[in-house]
Every structure is written in structure tokens, then in C-alpha cells.
Amino acid sequence: MEILADYGLIGLFTAAFFAATILPLSSEALLLFIIASGDQIMIPVLVASMGNIAGSFLNYYLGWKGNRLILNKFFRLTDDEIEKASQRFVKYGSFSMLFAWVPVIGDPLTVVAGIFKMNIWLFTILVAIGKFSRYLILALSFSAL
């Protein structure tokens, strides 16, 4: 994480991108570090959001391709995780993408959106709202301290 911090906003984008996949990175910690190091809130929030949304597009694409081998090997998603995410998607529909930011369940949900060939524009809007809101609330809460 220290290496990414040295790259500022580019490091933040990278951390947020990979955090949206199944990799164990904490973009939130880097976001707060960058905010604490400067006087900007919105630019780091937008950069983190864009990186995280871009990572969700990778998940969506891999789901769209529907290759379970890739999902199992690259993302380390088990068939059980994919099945649970599919059940959530079917139960709550497209609006479950508002929760794509939630740890553990969010990343598989974005993969399942691709598997179900969800409309890409609706996917983008809902994922962006959820991820941007999460980063904004986190940043504003931190800056209020």
C-alpha cells in the first residue's frame, strides 16, 4: 500500500481498481491518507470512485464471458459464491448493484450482473451511485473529525 501511496492519485485509482476485483486491497485507507495529506476531498473521491467502477467493469466483462474457469482461478470465486450472488441478483434485481461496494458480496454481484447480461448503462449508473456514495460518505465523515 505504501508503494501506491507514493503515486498519489494514480496509486489511489490503481488501489481502487484492484479493490473492486477480488484482490485484498484497501482503497479506503489510501483515500483517507491522501485526504489527510492535502486539502482536497472531491478529487480523491472521484478518482477512487472511477477506479472502483472500472474494476467493476472488469468483473462484469468476465461474468459476461461466463467462463467459470476464469471466475474460479482469476477471481477465486467458488461456485457457491457465484450461486449466492446469483440468488441475490434474482431476488433484488438490478438495484442490487447499488450494493456493489459492500465487502465480500459486492464483487461477486458485479460478476453475476455480467453473467445475466444486465444492461450496461443501468449497471454503470447503479454501480457509480453506490461506489461514489460510499467514498463520499467515508471522506466527509473523516474530514469532519
Summary of the structure (lengths in Angstrom):
residues: 145
radius of gyration: 15.1
end to end distance: 23.4
largest distance: 45.4
contacts: 468
relative contact order: 0.15
helix: 79%
strand: 0%
